[in-house]
Amino acid sequence: MSIQHDKFGELLTAKETCEITGFTMNQLRNWRVPARRSLAPIGYVAIGATPYYRKVVVQAWLDENGQQQGVYFPSELDKRFPVAIGEALSVEQNLNNAILSKISTETVNDWLNQLVDVRGIGINKEWKETYTEVQNALGLPNVAVSSMLKHTNPHFWDVAVHSARLFTVRDKGMDVSLDDLLAMSVGDTPPAREVKFK
């Protein structure tokens, strides 16, 4: 999690920096070796044994270079499927995407159970309102929210993921629109033990 430092401003962890820039942890680690520091595209701040990266510098690097992309060596078959070029994202957008993409069809059931454990059963009202809002936005029939939906409604996992992400956006005060949320992939592998309608 990023931290605020009196002298250096907002600092990102190495993991956050990797998620945002496309660098790997090994690349960052190699660039921290004294003999290779001159090769590093961005500097770091050592607090104890933990490296951090200044958010303002990471953003400047992204503005100039964009997120690091892999080198693609297409075959003849690959050429039939052109790659879309995405727009450059800010540090905030990349951080938001990294947080929200962790909520998928595979993880949303555990996410919801943890939320209920942490905040108690009182969270159900807010969750049900969010779920209903997403159902309506997706143009799905308005089905009353119950714990049995995961077993009986084939749309449950898609709606649940979008709802969990919308809940997270509002809970953390992220600047992400509902349209942007609905455009994100939710994954296609619900927890096997929960799927009984197939």
N, C-alpha and C positions, 0 to 999 in steps of 0.2 A: 504494500500500500504506500502511495506517495506520502511524503512528509513535508512540513513547512519548516524551513531553517531560517534563523534570523539573518544570517549573512548571505547564504546562497539562494534564498528564495525557495520555490517549490522544487522538491527533489523526487525523482522517480526511481523505483527499484530497478535492478538489472532485468528482472522478469518483465516488468511493465515496458521498459525500454525496448526489449526484444519484441514484445507483442506489437508495439507501435511502429518500429522501424523495419522489422523483418530480419534484423540481425539475429544470430544465434548466441546462446550463452557462451559457447566456445569462442566465438569471435570477440565478444566483449572481454572475456577472460584473457585471451591472447593480447589484446590491445592494452591491457593493464600491466603486462610484463614490462619492466623498465626498458629493455632493449627494443621494444616494439611500440612504445607510447607515441613516437613521432608518426606512426602509421595510422593512428586512431583518428577517425573522422570527428569524434566528439570526446571531450575530456570527462573525467569523473571526479567525484568527491568521496574521499574515504572517511567514514565515520566509524572508528574502531576498525574492525576487519570487514565491514560491510561497504560495498561500493554503491554510490548513488549517482544519478545523472541529472543535471539541471534541466528542468522542463523547458525553459526558454531556449536553451541551446538545441535540445532535441527537436523542438518545433522549427527552429531556424534551419536545421539540417533537412527536415522533411520538406519545408517550403522550397529549398534549393534543389533537392534531389528526388523527392517523392519516396514512397516506401520501397525498400530494397526488394527487387524481384528476382526470381530464379532465372537462369538462362534456359530457354526452351529450344530444343533441337527437334523440330517436327518431322515426322515421316510423311509419306504421301497420304496416308489415312488421316493423320492429324490435320492436314491442310484443308480437309473437308469440314472441319469444325473450328472456325476462326475464334480467336480469343477476344472477348470484349475488353476494351481498355477502360478501366474505372477512373473516376476523378480522384484527385489527391485529397486525402482526409487530414484533418487536424489531429493534434495529439488527443484532444478531448474526444473526438469522434472515434479514434482508434481505441482509446481506453474504454469508451462506452461499448463499442462492438465486442471487445475482448470479454467484458463482464457479461453482456447479454448472451453471447454465443455459448457460454457455459451452461445456460438453461436450454435444454433440448428435450426431445421426446424421451431420451434415455434418462435424464436427470430430473425432470420436472416433478415426478412423484416424490422423490426424496426432498426436493426443494420445498414442496408444499408441506410435507410432514415435519420438516425442520422448522418452518415458519410457525406452524401450529404449536410445536413444542416450545418455541422461544416466546411467542406472543400469546399463547393460550387460545382457547376456542373462540374468543371474541373476534379474532381475525376473520372468521367465516363470513361475516356480513360484508366487509370490504372486499374479500376475495370473490364472493358471489356477484357483487356489483361490477367488478372488473371483468369477470367471466362473461356476464350478460352483455356488457359493452362491446367486448371483442366478438361475441356471437353475432351481434347486430352489425358490426362493421364488416364482418365477413359475409353477411347476407345469409346466414344460416338460420334455421328455425329456432325460435327462442325456447330452449329446453330448460326446465327448472333444474338448477344445479344441485346435485346430490352426489354422495360418495359412490353410488352405483353407476354413474355415467361412464366411468373408466371401463366398466365391464359390458356396457350395453350400447354406447354411442360411438360409432367409428370416427366422429369428428372430435371426440374429447381431447385427444393428445395434441392436435394442432391448436385448438382453442386454448387448452391449458398452458401450452408453451407461450403463446402470444400474451395470454393473461398474466402469466408469471413475469414476463419481460416488462409488460406495461406497469404492473405493480412495482417492480424494481425501479423502473424509470421514475415513477412518481415518488417512491420512497427515498431515493437517493438524489432527487432533484436534477436528473439528467435532462439535457436539451435534445430529446429525441421525439419526433412526431409519431403518432399512431400509424400513419401511412408508411413511414420508414420501418417501423417495427413489423408491420404485416408483410413487408417485402423481404424480410430476412428469412432464410431457410430455418425450419424447425427440426430437421433431422427426420429419419424415417424408421427408427428402431425403438419403439416403446418397450418398457420393461416386459419381458416375455411372461413373467408370472402374473402380470396385471391384464394381459390381453385375452379376453375370453369370448369376444364377439366374432372372431375370425373362424 
